[in-house]
């Protein structure tokens, strides 16, 4: 039973990872990136299969499962460790590099990562030297200090991610149930993304103009002309991005200075890298704009159909009123067939009546679960102090399940663990709001996906 549960849990994690990857990845994301993302996310979330199996084996006293579980824990930890610190950062810079050969892109990735880690090591050594010179630490205590620092970082990061998710998950679901306020929030989001899209478009126009100007001034028989042809093939047409002869693309437009040099290979590499970055940001922001506009139109359609109010973003001719008790989504064609009216009526009842109530009920249930999680985390160390009395609700639930069967133990573990993992991953995916990266449904580039995978593997151990 334990083996079958672990296999089913791992299959569920794999299916969830593949669906998430399909939901976020842009069409141009390469197969290599997709495979690495799937591996990283699956190994990071393998705790959903390993932790319940480990606890069930301990509760039942099954010593025969310990070697296998120990091997699986070691594999999960060390693979994610190497992925987050070595493999994923190398692949991430490789995708960002503007070099024209595989070897050159690998060399750029290795060089930049070595510089990054050299700076980290130098800062760490400086800290050790200062602490040792002040007598706050001895050389023999460096290892213990390093372990304590890493553990503290993991605890603090885990508390931050989990704390934000425990609050934001039920709150966002509760807010989504408010039909009257959703359109205004969606309109504000459209305005914010539209402003960001204007900036991304201006930056793209400038780099496109720089690429075209460099192509015009470079002699046809220049030895680096083959590089320019590659850049020209990757450059959008000026008519597609609104670049004309009268467009002012001076350096003050976005703060970057392009001097149109082409004498050195490094000039071509720099131009191509800047082009890839501006294209990446523009496409990602354009995808965000599409998502924001779609959400605003759908929110307005639900508000108009519910009879609770009205606003005006889309074409009302495609919307039904509350008296019709039928809903037509403005983002898809009108249904046809003999069941069209029945389906529209069912969708009206769901979107305008059932879904808001269900969302609020779910938000209340998740909020209660968040409170129980905080309670359990707060009193997890008090069992011995209270003479074995379980103050933690999750501990009491687990002890009760241990008296029944291993299946009950698995269920008692995976329910709170799954919710905590979801809250932590929710926070990690939301880090894009702070401009570290951005995950956009159907429009996330390779760079953002690899960065997210690196962070996911990095925080798997603290979780």
Steps between C-alpha positions, in 0.01 A plus 500: 500500500784740588678431171180548302428826680850632425465410133157662476623814679802524269277455194267773628796734554632427150162563337462825695848612396432426132169689511666796673778504243250488217303783660793741539754417228507713187483315165863586418639334816735222391458132582823500706362774726166321536670173598721674754202685643303178532790327677565791737140554601431126537802442725420810705145380563601138555469573873125451451575135434804450726382665823174300535682176416775579750258584782284195426806273510611653830153472652469134402857416603583364156881494503525335158385821327763722662791427259283569196358819649848617602624445144202689354555790743868518407424494128232767532720729710823474306341518156305813594815641663702461180212625289450820699867594540663374180282357220211748495715817536720380214198429281341829599795714387541276194146593393572868564838513326531669161793297365471330164630149578414244762856498635509879529165510681619233743820694559303817573274310740794343684687832521205696640412229753862475615506876553175485696616219727844658540333815635291291742806311622696825540220654708477185713876493556497867592229431758696207645814712522319785676326265748824313570700821546245631749508176695133427432586173327791258477623322190380168638148643528473605134327176398246523783440867422443420131251225582316726745488783245367273226239356736392848614470613140284199419273559799461872430436444129252224574315716752483788253371287211257301711375802696422702190321208334295411808355850498486580130348175369168524692494880464539490121225238472271711721561809287434310178149422629406870505332545162452875542861585588675263262463723189655805668794295622538352153492848338778618732704197404446577131625854554812382682586242236426747218753743647759221527423395144560854375843500664585156362386607154713815512806297600431248223462776241837636594687170478328422170615833365852432627503160329377640170743791511792265569392281212490801267842640591685168510681426169363199313842332488572549871635191675224517765224538246378145572432601860305800380287277281408291805409812697298635208305175478412526871409871480129580457406707199501872571144531372385241756637695796427851374852609410526757225751744371360782711502308827729648763700219654765693685661361810260677733205291388571207728837574650703268273771629268550317170803617305447277190854356516569188296879472482532240778315176563418626849301785340284250311459286810393800707251613234347154471472459877328835537264409218411169666436671833279774357305247294458280804368782715270627226347160424455424868337838566278462193385162633428663837294766323293238319437317828405824678262614225339155481448499877348849487260411220393181674450682832286762327297233322424326830405831664266598216337158490457478876281810520709645783630791294643598166818638355637540153814344366385253238222465246173457687328355197670168580382499863175383650318687776391368837139467381611253232686283752742405226870577473708543186873532547633787285831315457359206306257449210128478570390144564298324233280190510189388680672501841650850459230676702514237776878532527476881511242477777714254696803724461297800620398317816858390560675831438241735645356302788683180592868591443503809729346303787730203439805729488410662830441162663835378369672817621357454851606134505853582384524786749409257778762260368754782501419575863543132586834496317628799696370342820678172421826677413482704820439208738692227317765490778263494800400131505767403753431806714131407523562136605426360156178697445475605134444872485570492126185394307702338222701294751181385669352408163813304408508309831135410456561384142799289609262283704288424193708419190790616286251645251359725772854608589571592138181704481569672833847604378436594140202728571684765709830442317337548160335823610824636645690410181232667290519819709879507481503439123227762459727754671797392292303539177382842616859625539466633146312794648832616644663491153725200564325321220148463372283196433227572246244242385601396149775763477782417743845498341782252563695738723212552745411131503858395578532763772177380659621139482826600668316672785257207535790255537676737739204518737406131475735404785372772743145390430 
